Amino acid sequence: MNLQNPPTKEMVCEKFAISDYYLRKEFKKVFGLNFGEYIRQQKIKTGAKLLLSSNLLVSTISESVGFSNHSKFALAFRKTYGICPHSFRHIRKKNNH
């Protein structure tokens, strides 16, 4: 999935010839999240993987996963993991060595 330009609900509905209502209902049933929450979760998970597998700046990672600025990425990351991206990287890499 292209996280910088993820598919919209409208695009998914058109591709699979389903209604917006059906997509919202079934998506929530299957994934336990609404469409937007799912996309955001994928961005954060991918960002976490990049934090651990690269030395890219947090701002570069946030852009690569589709956040308009690194502050929004950091806020969403903290809501998910309870820690800022810099600390996450430092602690996880420290614990792996």
C-alpha positions in Angstrom: 0.0 0.0 0.0 1.3 3.5 -0.8 1.1 5.2 2.5 2.0 8.6 1.1 -1.1 8.4 -1.0 -3.3 5.7 0.4 -6.6 4.7 -1.3 -9.6 6.6 -0.2 -12.9 5.0 0.8 -14.4 6.3 -2.5 -11.6 4.5 -4.5 -12.2 1.2 -2.6 -15.9 1.5 -3.1 -15.6 2.1 -6.8 -13.0 -0.7 -7.3 -15.2 -3.3 -5.6 -18.5 -1.8 -6.6 -19.8 -1.5 -3.1 -21.5 1.3 -1.2 -19.8 3.5 1.3 -22.2 2.2 4.0 -21.3 -1.4 3.2 -17.6 -0.7 3.3 -17.8 1.1 6.6 -19.9 -1.6 8.2 -17.8 -4.6 6.9 -14.5 -2.9 7.4 -15.2 -2.3 11.1 -16.5 -5.8 11.5 -13.4 -7.4 10.0 -10.7 -5.1 11.3 -12.2 -3.6 14.4 -11.3 -0.1 13.1 -12.8 2.3 10.7 -11.1 2.9 7.4 -9.2 6.0 8.4 -8.1 4.5 11.7 -6.8 1.4 9.8 -4.7 3.6 7.4 -3.3 5.6 10.3 -2.4 2.4 12.2 -0.6 1.1 9.1 1.4 4.3 8.8 2.4 4.2 12.5 3.4 0.5 12.3 5.5 1.1 9.2 7.1 4.1 10.9 8.0 2.0 13.9 9.6 -0.6 11.6 11.6 2.2 9.8 12.7 3.6 13.2 14.3 0.3 14.1 15.6 -0.8 10.7 17.1 2.5 9.5 18.9 5.6 10.6 16.6 7.9 8.8 15.5 11.1 10.6 12.1 11.0 12.2 11.0 13.8 9.9 12.0 11.7 6.9 10.2 8.7 8.2 7.1 10.7 8.9 7.0 12.0 5.4 7.7 8.5 3.9 4.6 7.1 5.7 2.4 9.9 4.6 2.2 12.4 7.5 2.2 16.1 6.5 4.7 16.9 9.3 6.7 15.2 11.9 4.7 16.7 14.8 1.6 14.9 13.7 3.5 11.7 13.3 5.0 12.1 16.7 1.6 12.7 18.3 0.0 9.7 16.6 3.0 7.6 17.4 2.8 8.5 21.1 -0.9 7.7 21.2 -0.1 4.2 19.8 3.1 3.3 21.6 3.0 5.7 24.6 6.4 7.1 23.8 7.8 9.5 21.3 9.6 8.1 18.2 13.1 9.2 19.2 12.8 7.5 22.6 11.2 4.4 21.0 14.2 4.0 18.7 16.7 4.6 21.4 15.2 2.2 23.9 14.5 -0.6 21.4 17.9 -0.4 19.8 19.6 -0.3 23.2 17.7 -3.3 24.4 18.6 -5.3 21.2 22.4 -4.8 21.9 
